Amino acid sequence: MADTSVQKGLEDVVALESRICFIDGRGGRLIYQGYDIRDLAERSNFEEVAYLLWYGRLPARAELAELKSRLVTLRELPKGVVQVLDQIPSESSPMDVLRTAVSALAVFEPGETRPGASSIGGAQRLTAVLPSILGYFHRRRRGLAPLQARPELDHAAYLLYALCDATGTELETRALDVALILHADHELNASTFAARVTASTLSDLYSAVTSAIGTLKGPLHGGANERAMELLEEIGSVGRVETVVSEKLSRHERIMGFGHRVYKVEDPRATILREWSHRLGEAKGNLRYYDLLRREEEVVRREKGLYPNVDLYSGSIYTLLGIPKDLFTPIFAASRVAGWTAHVLEEYEDLRLIRPTAAYIGPTDLRYTPIGERS
């Protein structure tokens, strides 16, 4: 007899094999293609990590230079996509804008959408152009100067310029670069799984990424760092942390930025971002967010036994960089697109339609009654 046991949320269900990412939930380790995230965050950059995710190895110097150059040349938005963006109301959700623009790209760049190994070009195109999409929309809604190509800027610096209309300092740019590295992949999270399911039908890369963006938009997957920052604004001062957090916990409200489905210890990304929140706050003479979060950690750990995850400190970093809260999740997408596309490319290599089954719990013996006889 077939096993009909149900794992809610597919928890602990092994759905496929992958070389891309490994999470050691009990050891608190995150591995990209064999490399520990701590090592990559300290010594690498986002472009190098994207290359690693796509090709399974670190690039040589010339290969990295070539990729950086290619990403710069791929930043420009097609006129058709610009026209689509100009029609979108300025009060729209940036995630809606991102989803719509990526879908539109597939129409205006049909040569990049074919499924298969050649989709690496589409992976690079999407990675390069997502900051331009976000920057174009954000600057239009804020009345800022039009987006410029800025070929001298690396990926993180260009994203910061696109969203903040300023060239960041070396420390600011590095802080964002590290955040992008840490968010680039995380195994079969909901959005990555959605992308792989779409790709498993032999649909194109852009459709898969559109699926992923739509999935990330859901508040149970993306947006936790926005709500973590909203809580800090509600608390206001370190002296109020104990009272506010304890009251919320007593009402069984969730404190965002804590706990994780996979990690049973502290999320290693949180460990790294905590340090960067302190470094950036210290450089700007503003440790308010860091101090609030440290106190919040103490209370939640004592009351619930929960550890921080990646969302607790990322919002404080983005806020210190001058980035609005509604762009936090789109930044996640601008990073995770490297991982999404790596998984789609891997799915194309060993294609098998992802089609799980459901345990049916409804009736099976109902009889049809003609409509005239129904009460």
C-alpha positions as CSV (number, residue, x, y, z in Angstrom):
1,M,0.0,0.0,0.0
2,A,1.3,3.4,-0.9
3,D,2.4,5.7,1.9
4,T,-0.2,8.4,2.2
5,S,1.2,10.3,5.2
6,V,1.2,14.0,4.8
7,Q,4.1,16.4,5.5
8,K,2.5,19.8,5.9
9,G,4.4,22.4,4.0
10,L,6.6,19.5,2.6
11,E,8.7,19.9,5.7
12,D,11.8,17.6,5.6
13,V,10.6,16.1,2.3
14,V,13.6,15.6,-0.1
15,A,12.3,16.6,-3.5
16,L,15.4,16.6,-5.6
17,E,19.2,16.5,-5.7
18,S,21.2,19.7,-6.1
19,R,24.8,20.8,-6.2
20,I,24.1,24.5,-5.6
21,C,23.4,25.1,-1.9
22,F,23.6,23.1,1.3
23,I,22.1,24.2,4.7
24,D,23.4,22.5,7.8
25,G,20.6,23.5,10.1
26,R,22.1,22.0,13.3
27,G,25.6,23.2,12.6
28,G,24.5,26.7,11.5
29,R,26.3,26.5,8.2
30,L,25.3,27.7,4.7
31,I,27.3,26.4,1.7
32,Y,27.3,27.7,-1.9
33,Q,28.8,25.1,-4.3
34,G,31.1,23.9,-1.6
35,Y,32.1,27.3,-0.1
36,D,31.1,28.4,3.4
37,I,29.1,31.6,3.3
38,R,31.3,33.2,6.0
39,D,34.3,32.9,3.8
40,L,32.4,34.2,0.8
41,A,31.0,37.2,2.7
42,E,34.4,38.1,4.0
43,R,36.5,37.7,0.8
44,S,34.2,37.6,-2.2
45,N,31.8,39.9,-4.1
46,F,28.3,39.4,-5.5
47,E,29.5,39.0,-9.1
48,E,31.9,36.3,-8.1
49,V,29.2,34.5,-6.1
50,A,26.8,34.7,-9.0
51,Y,29.4,33.1,-11.3
52,L,30.0,30.4,-8.6
53,L,26.2,29.6,-8.5
54,W,25.9,29.5,-12.3
55,Y,29.1,27.6,-13.2
56,G,29.8,25.6,-10.1
57,R,33.3,27.1,-9.6
58,L,35.0,30.4,-8.7
59,P,36.0,32.4,-11.7
60,A,39.6,33.2,-12.8
61,R,40.5,36.9,-12.8
62,A,39.8,37.3,-16.5
63,E,36.5,35.4,-16.2
64,L,35.3,37.7,-13.4
65,A,36.3,40.8,-15.3
66,E,34.4,39.5,-18.3
67,L,31.3,38.8,-16.3
68,K,31.4,42.2,-14.6
69,S,31.7,43.9,-18.0
70,R,28.8,41.8,-19.4
71,L,26.5,42.7,-16.5
72,V,27.2,46.4,-17.1
73,T,26.3,46.1,-20.8
74,L,23.1,44.2,-19.9
75,R,21.7,46.9,-17.5
76,E,19.9,49.0,-20.1
77,L,16.1,48.6,-20.2
78,P,14.4,47.9,-23.6
79,K,12.2,50.8,-24.8
80,G,9.2,48.5,-24.6
81,V,9.8,47.7,-21.0
82,V,10.3,51.4,-20.2
83,Q,6.9,52.1,-21.8
84,V,5.3,49.4,-19.6
85,L,6.9,50.9,-16.5
86,D,5.6,54.4,-17.5
87,Q,2.1,53.0,-17.5
88,I,2.3,51.6,-14.0
89,P,0.8,53.8,-11.2
90,S,3.4,55.3,-9.0
91,E,1.7,54.0,-5.9
92,S,2.1,50.4,-7.0
93,S,3.9,47.8,-5.0
94,P,7.5,47.5,-6.2
95,M,7.2,43.7,-6.1
96,D,4.2,44.0,-8.5
97,V,6.3,46.3,-10.7
98,L,9.2,43.8,-10.7
99,R,7.0,40.8,-11.5
100,T,5.3,42.7,-14.4
101,A,8.6,44.0,-15.8
102,V,10.3,40.6,-15.8
103,S,7.3,39.1,-17.6
104,A,7.4,42.0,-20.1
105,L,11.1,41.4,-20.7
106,A,10.3,38.0,-22.1
107,V,8.1,39.6,-24.7
108,F,10.7,42.1,-25.8
109,E,13.6,39.7,-25.6
110,P,12.2,36.4,-26.9
111,G,15.7,35.2,-27.9
112,E,16.7,35.0,-24.3
113,T,13.8,32.9,-23.1
114,R,14.4,29.5,-24.7
115,P,14.7,26.8,-22.0
116,G,18.0,24.9,-21.8
117,A,21.7,25.4,-21.2
118,S,21.7,28.5,-23.4
119,S,19.5,30.2,-20.7
120,I,22.7,31.4,-19.0
121,G,22.4,34.5,-21.1
122,G,19.0,35.1,-19.7
123,A,20.3,34.5,-16.2
124,Q,22.9,37.2,-16.6
125,R,20.4,39.6,-18.3
126,L,17.9,39.3,-15.4
127,T,20.6,39.7,-12.8
128,A,21.9,42.8,-14.5
129,V,18.6,44.4,-15.2
130,L,16.6,44.0,-12.0
131,P,18.4,47.0,-10.3
132,S,17.6,49.1,-13.4
133,I,13.9,48.1,-13.2
134,L,13.7,49.0,-9.5
135,G,15.8,52.2,-10.0
136,Y,13.7,53.4,-12.9
137,F,10.4,52.9,-11.1
138,H,11.6,54.3,-7.7
139,R,13.2,57.3,-9.2
140,R,10.1,58.1,-11.3
141,R,7.8,57.9,-8.3
142,R,10.1,60.1,-6.3
143,G,10.8,62.6,-9.0
144,L,14.5,61.9,-9.0
145,A,16.8,62.4,-12.0
146,P,16.7,59.7,-14.7
147,L,18.7,56.6,-14.2
148,Q,22.2,56.7,-15.8
149,A,24.3,53.7,-17.0
150,R,27.2,54.3,-14.6
151,P,29.5,51.7,-16.1
152,E,32.2,52.4,-13.5
153,L,30.0,51.0,-10.8
154,D,30.0,47.3,-9.8
155,H,26.7,45.6,-9.2
156,A,26.2,46.5,-5.5
157,A,27.3,50.1,-6.1
158,Y,25.0,50.4,-9.1
159,L,22.0,49.1,-7.1
160,L,22.7,51.6,-4.3
161,Y,23.0,54.5,-6.8
162,A,19.8,53.4,-8.6
163,L,17.8,53.4,-5.3
164,C,19.4,56.3,-3.5
165,D,20.5,58.6,-6.2
166,A,24.0,58.8,-4.7
167,T,27.3,57.0,-4.9
168,G,27.9,55.2,-1.7
169,T,31.1,55.2,0.3
170,E,33.3,52.1,0.2
171,L,31.8,50.9,3.5
172,E,28.2,51.4,2.4
173,T,28.8,49.7,-0.9
174,R,30.5,46.8,0.8
175,A,27.7,46.4,3.3
176,L,25.2,46.1,0.5
177,D,27.5,43.7,-1.4
178,V,27.7,41.4,1.6
179,A,23.9,41.5,2.0
180,L,23.5,40.5,-1.7
181,I,25.9,37.6,-1.2
182,L,24.0,36.4,1.8
183,H,20.7,36.5,0.0
184,A,21.9,35.0,-3.3
185,D,20.6,31.5,-2.5
186,H,19.1,29.3,0.2
187,E,18.3,25.9,-1.2
188,L,14.6,25.0,-1.8
189,N,12.9,28.0,-0.2
190,A,9.4,28.7,-1.5
191,S,10.4,31.0,-4.4
192,T,13.2,28.8,-5.6
193,F,11.0,25.8,-5.5
194,A,8.4,27.7,-7.5
195,A,11.0,28.5,-10.1
196,R,12.1,24.9,-10.3
197,V,8.5,23.7,-10.6
198,T,7.9,26.1,-13.5
199,A,11.2,25.1,-15.2
200,S,10.3,21.4,-14.7
201,T,7.5,21.9,-17.2
202,L,10.1,23.0,-19.7
203,S,8.8,26.6,-19.5
204,D,11.3,29.4,-20.1
205,L,13.6,31.0,-17.6
206,Y,11.7,34.3,-17.5
207,S,8.5,32.5,-16.6
208,A,10.3,30.6,-13.9
209,V,11.7,33.9,-12.4
210,T,8.3,35.5,-12.7
211,S,6.9,32.6,-10.7
212,A,9.6,33.1,-8.1
213,I,9.0,36.8,-7.7
214,G,5.3,36.2,-7.3
215,T,6.1,33.7,-4.6
216,L,8.5,36.0,-2.8
217,K,5.9,38.7,-2.7
218,G,3.9,36.6,-0.2
219,P,4.4,37.9,3.4
220,L,5.2,34.4,4.7
221,H,8.3,34.3,2.5
222,G,9.4,37.9,1.8
223,G,8.9,41.1,3.8
224,A,9.9,40.0,7.3
225,N,12.7,42.6,7.4
226,E,10.2,45.3,6.7
227,R,8.1,44.3,9.6
228,A,11.1,43.9,11.8
229,M,11.9,47.6,11.1
230,E,8.3,48.6,11.7
231,L,8.5,47.0,15.2
232,L,11.7,49.0,16.0
233,E,9.8,52.2,15.0
234,E,6.9,51.1,17.3
235,I,9.3,50.4,20.2
236,G,11.2,53.7,19.8
237,S,13.8,53.3,22.6
238,V,15.8,50.5,24.2
239,G,14.0,51.0,27.5
240,R,10.7,50.0,25.9
241,V,11.9,46.8,24.2
242,E,11.1,44.5,27.2
243,T,7.6,45.8,27.6
244,V,6.6,45.9,23.9
245,V,8.1,42.6,23.0
246,S,6.8,40.8,26.1
247,E,3.3,42.1,25.5
248,K,3.3,40.9,21.9
249,L,4.5,37.5,22.9
250,S,1.8,37.2,25.5
251,R,-0.7,37.8,22.7
252,H,1.0,35.1,20.7
253,E,2.1,37.6,18.1
254,R,5.0,36.7,15.9
255,I,8.2,38.7,16.3
256,M,9.7,38.9,12.9
257,G,13.4,38.1,12.3
258,F,13.5,35.1,14.7
259,G,13.3,31.4,14.1
260,H,13.7,29.4,10.9
261,R,12.2,26.3,9.4
262,V,15.7,24.8,8.8
263,Y,18.1,26.3,11.2
264,K,18.0,25.0,14.8
265,V,20.7,27.4,15.9
266,E,21.5,31.0,14.8
267,D,21.2,31.6,11.1
268,P,24.9,32.3,10.0
269,R,23.6,35.1,7.8
270,A,22.3,36.8,10.9
271,T,25.7,36.5,12.6
272,I,27.3,38.3,9.7
273,L,24.7,41.0,9.2
274,R,24.7,41.8,13.0
275,E,28.4,42.7,12.6
276,W,27.6,44.8,9.5
277,S,24.7,46.6,11.2
278,H,27.2,47.6,14.0
279,R,29.9,48.7,11.6
280,L,27.6,50.7,9.4
281,G,25.8,52.3,12.4
282,E,29.1,53.2,14.1
283,A,30.4,54.8,10.9
284,K,27.2,56.9,10.6
285,G,27.1,57.7,14.3
286,N,23.8,55.9,14.7
287,L,23.8,52.7,16.7
288,R,20.1,53.1,17.7
289,Y,18.9,50.3,15.5
290,Y,21.7,48.0,16.5
291,D,21.1,48.6,20.2
292,L,17.4,48.0,19.8
293,L,17.9,44.8,18.0
294,R,20.5,43.5,20.5
295,R,18.0,44.1,23.3
296,E,15.2,42.5,21.3
297,E,17.4,39.4,20.8
298,E,17.9,39.1,24.5
299,V,14.2,39.2,25.3
300,V,13.1,36.8,22.5
301,R,15.9,34.4,23.3
302,R,14.9,34.4,27.0
303,E,11.1,34.1,26.4
304,K,10.9,31.9,23.4
305,G,14.3,30.3,22.9
306,L,14.5,31.5,19.3
307,Y,17.6,32.6,17.4
308,P,17.8,35.5,14.9
309,N,17.5,34.8,11.2
310,V,18.6,36.8,8.2
311,D,15.7,39.2,8.4
312,L,16.5,40.7,11.8
313,Y,19.4,42.8,10.9
314,S,19.1,43.3,7.1
315,G,16.4,46.0,7.4
316,S,18.6,48.0,9.7
317,I,21.4,48.0,7.2
318,Y,19.1,49.0,4.3
319,T,17.6,51.8,6.5
320,L,21.1,53.2,7.3
321,L,21.8,53.2,3.6
322,G,18.7,55.3,3.0
323,I,16.6,52.7,1.2
324,P,12.8,52.8,1.8
325,K,11.2,49.8,3.4
326,D,9.0,48.8,0.5
327,L,12.2,48.2,-1.5
328,F,13.6,45.7,1.0
329,T,12.0,42.6,-0.6
330,P,12.8,43.8,-4.1
331,I,16.5,43.9,-3.0
332,F,16.1,40.3,-1.9
333,A,14.9,39.5,-5.4
334,A,17.7,41.4,-7.0
335,S,20.1,39.2,-5.1
336,R,18.2,35.9,-5.2
337,V,17.7,36.1,-8.9
338,A,21.3,34.6,-9.2
339,G,20.2,31.6,-7.2
340,W,16.8,31.3,-8.9
341,T,18.4,31.2,-12.3
342,A,21.1,28.8,-11.1
343,H,18.4,26.4,-9.9
344,V,16.5,26.7,-13.2
345,L,19.6,25.9,-15.2
346,E,20.2,22.9,-13.0
347,E,16.6,21.8,-13.5
348,Y,17.0,21.9,-17.2
349,E,20.1,19.6,-16.9
350,D,18.1,16.7,-15.4
351,L,14.5,17.5,-16.3
352,R,11.7,15.7,-14.6
353,L,8.2,17.2,-14.2
354,I,7.7,18.1,-10.5
355,R,4.3,16.6,-9.7
356,P,3.6,15.6,-6.1
357,T,0.4,14.0,-5.0
358,A,-2.2,15.0,-2.5
359,A,-4.0,12.9,0.2
360,Y,-7.6,13.3,-0.7
361,I,-9.9,13.9,2.3
362,G,-13.2,14.5,0.6
363,P,-16.2,12.3,-0.2
364,T,-16.1,9.7,-3.1
365,D,-19.7,8.4,-3.3
366,L,-21.9,11.4,-4.0
367,R,-24.7,11.0,-6.6
368,Y,-25.6,13.7,-9.1
369,T,-29.0,15.3,-8.5
370,P,-30.7,17.1,-11.4
371,I,-30.9,20.9,-10.8
372,G,-34.7,20.9,-10.7
373,E,-34.6,18.4,-7.8
374,R,-32.1,20.3,-5.6
375,S,-33.5,22.1,-2.6
